Amino acid sequence: MSDAVVLVPGNTLLTENPEEGRALAIKLARLTVKATQPDATIRDKLRPAYAESADSLLAAVHIVSTEFATIAAANSYWR
């Protein structure tokens, strides 16, 4: 079995509506972290440090926002 992370679930950025698009943006950001650090034990160990860091949380929000902008464009802004 392959340990490869599927980076784009369903191989599409198309969603039914903005709410689904936002959820996909969050999922893509999380998958990027998983691909960058595939060891779950290490991710769990690091989580408390960034969970209490305003700078780290703002960086995560920025990443999700960038993913969402890409998804919105791919969906013609749900027009």
N, C-alpha and C positions, 0 to 999 in steps of 0.2 A: 504494500500500500504506500502511496506517495504522501510525503509530509508537506507538499507544496500547498501554500495558502492560496485559495481562490480570491483574487483581489477585486474582481468585479462580479458579484453574485448574479448568476443568470446571464452573464456576458452582455449586460445592457444597462444603460443609465436611464432608460425610459421608465417613468412611473405614471400612475394614474392621476396624481394630484400633488400639490406642494407638500402636504403632510408626509406622504410616502417618500417624496424626494428628500425631505429633511432627515427622515429615518435612514434612508440609504446613505446620505452624507455622513451621518454618525457612524454607520456600519463600516463605510470605506475608511474612515479615519482610524477606527479600531483595528481593521484588518491591516492597515499600514504599520501600526505599532507591532502587531503580531508578526508581520513579515520581517520587520526590522530587528525585533528581539523574539525569536521563536521559542525561547525557553520560558515556559509559564511560571516556573519557580522564581526566576529572576524578575519577571514582570510583576509578580505578586510582592516580591521584596521591595521593588522600587516604588510601587503604588503609594505607600504612605508619604514618601518624600514629595511627590508632585501633587498629591491630593491636598496638601496644606500650603502649597506655593501659589500665590496669586499670579505670578509671572507664568508658571507652568500651565495653570488653568486657562489664562488668557491666550496662551499659545495654542492650546487645544481648541479653544473656541475659534481662533483664527483659521486653523486647519479645516474644521468642520464648515466654516463659512465659505472657504475657498472651494471645498468639495460641493457644497450646495449651489454655489454660483455656476459651477460646471454642469451640474445636473439640471439646473433650471434652464440653462442655455440649450442643452441637449433636448429638452422637452418644449422648446419654443415658448418658454415661460408659461406653459400650460394654457396656451390660447387655443 
